[in-house]
Amino acid sequence: MSGKQKIQQCISDCQQVINDLQSLADSTTETKLKSTLNESAHHLEMCVHECQFALKQTP
């Protein structure tokens, strides 16, 4: 698997985790837990954006 393919696979895996975190956040009524899950998803989204940038820079 090439470097580009590995980055793409990582992005896909992270997107799935983001979706899972958001789903968990949507399903809880605990305010603090909901906030923590949403914050975690947001941080992972920022990582995905950085990986997408790296992917664009990869020949």
N, C-alpha and C positions, 0 to 999 in steps of 0.2 A: 504494500500500500504506500503510495507516494505521500510526501509531506502535505500536499494540498488535500488529498483524500482524508488524511488523518484529521486535519483541521475541520474539514466539512463534517466528518463523523462526530467529532467533539461538539461542534455547533448543534448538530441534530440531537445528540444525547442531552446537551444542556437545555435545549428548547423543551424536551420532554420533561425534564426536571422542573423547569419553570412552570409548565402547564400543571404539573402535579402539585407544586407549591401553591399556585393560585387556586386550584380546585380545593385544596385543603383549607386555604384561607376563606374561601367562599362558604365552606360547609361548617365553619365554627362560629359560635356566638360569643366566645371569649375574646374580648377586645384586645387584650395584650397579646394573645396567641395569634390572632388575625393580623395584628400589626407586625409582629415578628416574622410571620410567614410571608407577608407582602414585602417586607424589607429584604428578606432573603431572596425572593424572586427578583426584586429590583437589582440587587447586587449581581446576581447571576446574569441578568440581562445586560448589565454594563460589561461583564466579561465577554459575553457573546459579541457585543459590538466591537470590542477590541480584537477578538478572533476574526471577525469579518474584515476588519481593517488589515490584519496580518495576511489574510487570505488574498486580498486584493494586491498586496505587495509581493506575494510569492510568485515567482516566474513559472 
